[in-house]
């Protein structure tokens, strides 16, 4: 008899589907993905509007800081991707 044939018992238990999930294992809420992608798209749109309008929109009084605002909004969306399950 070979060594493989001797060990036919399963040593580990199958996962119980009724086990409770902790907060760290729980899936994201339904609103998470739309908000995440929304932040990324709004930030991109902010920067595109700034360039297309030749720096007169979206907030003319802050000038080139509009680029930083757009990247900041996009960065929030990218940070949310680290919590996406």
FIKOL-655823 format. One record per atom (N, C-alpha, C, O): x, y, z. Coordinates in steps of 0.05 Angstrom, whole numbers, padded with zeros to 5 digits, always signed. Atoms other than C-alpha are relative to their C-alpha. Layout:
<lodrens>
XYZ ...
</lodrens>
This chain:
<lodrens>
+00017-00023+00000 +00000+00000+00000 +00018+00025+00000 +00037+00026+00015 -00017-00024+00001 +00028+00068-00018 -00006+00019+00022 -00027+00016+00036 +00004-00020-00021 +00035+00127+00029 -00024+00017-00005 -00037+00027+00013 +00023-00017+00007 -00018+00165-00008 -00026-00014+00007 -00045-00001+00015 +00025+00014-00005 -00070+00111+00000 -00006-00003+00030 -00029-00006+00037 +00004+00003-00029 -00060+00106+00076 -00015+00024+00012 -00032+00020+00029 +00011-00024-00012 -00080+00178+00091 -00024+00009-00017 -00022+00027-00034 +00024-00007+00014 -00151+00182+00065 -00019+00018+00016 -00038+00029+00005 +00017-00017-00017 -00181+00221+00123 +00007+00029-00005 +00029+00036-00011 -00004-00029+00003 -00191+00295+00118 +00007+00011+00027 -00007+00006+00047 -00009-00010-00026 -00154+00331+00174 -00012+00026+00007 -00014+00032+00031 +00011-00026-00007 -00185+00400+00169 -00031-00001-00004 -00041-00015-00021 +00029-00002+00003 -00258+00417+00178 -00008+00018-00022 +00007+00038-00027 +00009-00019+00021 -00296+00449+00121 -00010+00026+00014 -00020+00025+00036 +00009-00026-00010 -00313+00522+00131 -00030+00000+00005 -00045-00009-00012 +00029-00002-00007 -00380+00534+00165 -00011+00026-00012 -00003+00047-00004 +00010-00025+00012 -00420+00583+00122 -00017+00016+00020 -00023+00039+00014 +00016-00015-00020 -00460+00603+00184 +00017+00015+00019 +00007+00029+00037 -00017-00015-00018 -00399+00632+00218 -00005+00030-00003 -00010+00040-00025 +00005-00029+00000 -00408+00705+00237 +00025+00014-00010 +00047+00006-00004 -00022-00016+00010 -00366+00756+00202 +00006+00023+00019 -00012+00034+00032 -00007-00023-00016 -00328+00809+00240 -00002+00025-00017 -00007+00023-00042 +00002-00025+00015 -00330+00882+00220 +00022+00002-00021 +00018+00014-00042 -00023-00001+00019 -00262+00874+00186 -00005-00018-00025 +00006-00012-00046 +00006+00018+00022 -00289+00817+00142 -00025+00006-00015 -00030-00005-00037 +00026-00006+00012 -00356+00847+00125 +00003+00013-00027 +00022+00029-00031 -00001-00013+00026 -00369+00868+00053 -00007+00030+00003 -00020+00038+00022 +00006-00029-00001 -00374+00942+00036 -00030+00004-00004 -00044-00012-00016 +00028-00007+00005 -00442+00976+00037 -00004+00005-00030 +00015+00010-00045 +00007-00004+00029 -00478+00985-00030 +00009+00027-00010 +00017+00029-00034 -00007-00027+00009 -00462+01059-00033 +00030+00004-00003 +00038+00025-00015 -00029-00005-00001 -00387+01050-00026 +00013+00004-00027 +00027+00023-00032 -00013-00002+00027 -00367+01037-00099 -00009+00025-00015 +00008+00038-00027 +00008-00024+00014 -00410+01093-00129 +00013+00025+00012 +00020+00043-00003 -00013-00023-00012 -00382+01143-00079 +00029+00001-00006 +00040+00022-00013 -00028+00001+00006 -00311+01120-00090 +00006+00009-00029 +00023+00026-00033 -00004-00008+00028 -00316+01125-00166 -00009+00028-00005 +00001+00042-00022 +00010-00027+00003 -00356+01189-00159 +00022+00021+00008 +00025+00041-00006 -00021-00018-00008 -00299+01223-00121 +00022+00001-00021 +00032+00023-00028 -00021+00000+00021 -00249+01201-00174 -00009+00015-00025 +00007+00030-00037 +00010-00014+00024 -00292+01226-00231 -00005+00030+00004 +00001+00046-00013 +00004-00029-00006 -00310+01292-00197 +00026+00014+00000 +00029+00037-00010 -00026-00012-00001 -00237+01306-00184 +00012+00003-00028 +00023+00024-00035 -00009-00001+00028 -00220+01290-00257 -00015+00022-00015 -00003+00038-00030 +00016-00021+00014 -00277+01334-00282 +00008+00028+00010 +00009+00047-00007 -00009-00026-00011 -00253+01391-00236 +00025+00009-00015 +00026+00033-00023 -00025-00008+00014 -00184+01390-00268 -00005+00005-00030 +00007+00024-00041 +00006-00004+00028 -00211+01383-00339 -00014+00026-00004 -00007+00041-00023 +00014-00026+00003 -00258+01442-00329 +00019+00023+00004 +00017+00043-00010 -00020-00021-00004 -00200+01483-00302 +00017+00005-00024 +00021+00027-00032 -00016-00003+00024 -00158+01469-00363 -00016+00010-00024 -00006+00027-00039 +00016-00008+00024 -00213+01476-00415 -00009+00029+00002 -00010+00043-00018 +00009-00027-00003 -00238+01541-00386 +00023+00020+00002 +00019+00044+00007 -00024-00017-00001 -00167+01569-00387 +00003+00014+00027 +00007+00038+00028 -00003-00008-00029 -00165+01576-00310 -00020+00021+00009 -00015+00036+00027 +00021-00018-00010 -00230+01616-00304 -00021-00014+00016 -00037-00001+00030 +00020+00016-00015 -00272+01560-00275 +00016-00023+00014 +00039-00027+00006 +00025-00001-00015 -00291+01524-00228 +00000+00022+00022 -00021+00033+00028 -00001-00022-00020 -00267+01574-00174 +00022+00019-00009 +00045+00014-00003 -00021-00017+00011 -00232+01632-00207 +00017+00014+00021 +00040+00021+00015 -00016-00015-00020 -00209+01665-00142 +00023-00015+00011 +00042-00003+00022 -00023+00015-00011 -00162+01608-00123 +00020-00007-00021 +00041-00018-00014 -00019+00003+00021 -00128+01605-00190 +00010-00029-00004 -00006-00047-00007 -00012+00026+00005 -00079+01547-00199 -00005-00020+00023 +00001-00044+00019 +00007+00019-00021 -00100+01517-00132 -00023-00018-00007 -00027-00038+00007 +00021+00017+00010 -00158+01488-00170 +00011-00028-00007 -00003-00048-00004 -00013+00026+00006 -00110+01433-00193 +00003-00016+00025 -00003-00040+00025 -00004+00015-00025 -00094+01415-00121 -00027-00009+00011 -00029-00031+00022 +00027+00008-00010 -00168+01414-00103 -00010-00024-00016 -00020-00043-00004 +00008+00023+00017 -00182+01367-00162 +00015-00025+00008 +00003-00046+00010 -00016+00023-00008 -00125+01321-00143 -00008-00009+00028 -00007-00033+00034 +00009+00007-00027 -00148+01323-00070 -00026-00016+00000 -00028-00036+00014 +00025+00014+00002 -00218+01301-00089 +00005-00028-00012 -00006-00048-00002 -00007+00026+00011 -00189+01245-00132 +00014-00017+00020 +00010-00042+00021 -00015+00014-00020 -00142+01225-00076 -00018-00013+00021 -00013-00035+00030 +00019+00012-00018 -00201+01214-00030 -00012-00026-00012 -00014-00046+00002 +00009+00024+00014 -00229+01165-00081 +00020-00022+00000 +00013-00046+00004 -00021+00021+00000 -00163+01129-00087 +00005-00011+00028 +00011-00035+00030 -00003+00010-00027 -00157+01124-00012 -00023-00020+00007 -00019-00039+00022 +00023+00018-00005 -00226+01091-00011 +00005-00027-00012 -00006-00047-00003 -00005+00026+00012 -00199+01036-00057 +00015-00018+00019 +00013-00043+00016 -00014+00017-00019 -00156+01011+00000 -00019-00014+00019 -00011-00034+00031 +00020+00013-00017 -00219+00994+00039 -00021-00016-00015 -00039-00027-00003 +00020+00014+00017 -00256+00962-00019 +00004-00030+00002 +00026-00040-00001 -00002+00030-00002 -00272+00888-00010 -00019-00012-00020 -00021-00036-00022 
</lodrens>
